[in-house]
């Protein structure tokens, strides 16, 4: 018996279901374009086997271990490393058994669908993971991982990935990207410019990061003009390794368009570590506008990922460091917050800004109306906590009436969990086909148009939006 229902996520009504299935058949095998994600470029550079099933599915995936942690299972027992890199549990089979014993916790979640898809479609497992099947699963997956066809490059090709972007710090020397480029493999792995480490004054090592930033960029980044030049230099360097976008993970969507004198004063306070919380937010906001101006010069697409209250637990942050499932969504304002940037450059048709949100209440009230009129704005897909069938459906329902389809940018998977990439794109394609089928069967979209839009949402729009 297969783990996955072939008609999953399609409408229940027969006519709409049949049309959704027919639409899906035309897009299910299209190449995957993944313009924003967090897979490790080292995987593709070295092409070494993944260590074991636990380190492939459990330890790197905060969707998985945060659910287990919420039920009282210590992260240490799941092999999640401490802040200094130490792993207290290194026995992959023991971690896997603990995961399997608690697999019921994922019932009804998107993680369950992604995991079952990976087990069935990638590893050929049709049984359900449980305490009873744990060792069989582990042995089978571990055996597969030793074969050449399960190494990162082979899976990249098997998944049908046309291009994938990693997300890298401006302090990164991009050695793994260089190794990929100099290899005889033709897989397309590009980078994206994520300058948070040298833009956010709340970063613990901000001043030291700026010093290092200047050294790498060949300029004195402790002066305002030198700092901006360092960004230009590093953006140009990232473009040499395929970058077509920058990415900004700020707590808010705040932008500013301050005078030079006020900006220099803020920068000097940031370097000195004396910014108030409001001043730190203002500096981040000013830098979004500065990055938008740079995008007009160098063509990088500007992605804004605001609204995450990161590392909510100080205790867990101190013990494990960032990105351990303790990031929580918060309310986000866009209309007022983006106005300074939009006043400065928002009417420029050559500028491309992609907006994401964790605050769904903003979709129909703020984001769709903004993207529905400003030529520089596009809406990113349902993201993170809403990266699910329900979240994707709500996104279409709340934005299409005002922004249409062509002010959106298709789908991106935004994941560290490599084997979930085809699963996530499959969910997105099914949900979009279901939505298009519903529009068609209720008389709001012609059937021939539905087939064209399905192609656009699965493939064309993302390539166009990210200039890939």
PECOR-V103857 format. One record per run of one state. SS is the DSSP state (2 for helix, 1 for strand, 0 for the rest). FROM is the first residue (numbers start at 1). LEN is the number of residues. If there is no record, write none. Layout:
{{SS	FROM	LEN} {SS	FROM	LEN}}
This chain:
{{0	1	13} {2	14	14} {0	28	4} {1	32	3} {0	35	6} {2	41	6} {0	47	6} {2	53	5} {0	58	4} {2	62	9} {0	71	4} {2	75	4} {0	79	13} {2	92	10} {0	102	1} {2	103	4} {0	107	3} {2	110	13} {0	123	11} {2	134	12} {0	146	2} {2	148	3} {0	151	1} {2	152	7} {0	159	2} {1	161	5} {0	166	2} {1	168	2} {0	170	5} {2	175	8} {0	183	6} {1	189	2} {0	191	2} {1	193	2} {2	195	4} {0	199	7} {2	206	12} {0	218	6} {2	224	17} {0	241	4} {1	245	4} {0	249	11} {2	260	13} {0	273	4} {2	277	22} {0	299	2} {1	301	5} {0	306	2} {1	308	2} {0	310	4} {2	314	7} {0	321	7} {1	328	2} {0	330	5} {2	335	11} {0	346	7} {1	353	4} {0	357	5} {2	362	10} {0	372	5} {1	377	3} {0	380	4} {2	384	3} {0	387	2} {2	389	15} {0	404	4} {1	408	1} {0	409	9} {2	418	24} {0	442	5} {2	447	19} {0	466	3}}
